[in-house]
Amino acid sequence: MAAQRDPDRTTLREISSTGLVTVSQYDDAVAAADLMRTYAVRRLPVMDDGRLVGLISIGDLAVEREPQSVLADISADDPNN
């Protein structure tokens, strides 16, 4: 929309990110946090043998690393509240 594209005719391929930064399911939270900081991203695809197996967010890391933080409190709450 911001690029003046018609949403009825724009394919996902045209607007999807390329060159994604990813983590392995065997990486630790420190590695994920470092990548998020380095590349200024809030989410990282979690891959296993070239296959997407999950997604880690900055909120997930807050819950894991700083459970008393406001971000962790918000992230851990039921999303329907």
FENZIWO-V929148 format. One record per backbone hydrogen bond with DSSP energy under -0.5 kcal/mol. CO is the residue of the C=O (numbers start at 1). NH is the residue of the N-H. If there is no record, write none. Layout:
# FENZIWO-V929148
co->[CO;CO]
nh->[NH;NH]
This chain:
# FENZIWO-V929148
co->[1;5;6;6;9;11;11;12;12;20;21;23;24;28;29;30;31;32;33;34;35;36;36;42;44;45;45;46;46;47;48;51;54;56;57;58;59;60;61;62;66;69;70;71;72;73;74;78]
nh->[4;7;9;10;11;14;15;15;16;22;45;47;27;32;33;34;35;36;37;38;39;40;41;58;56;23;47;53;54;25;51;48;46;44;61;62;63;64;65;66;69;73;74;75;76;77;77;81]
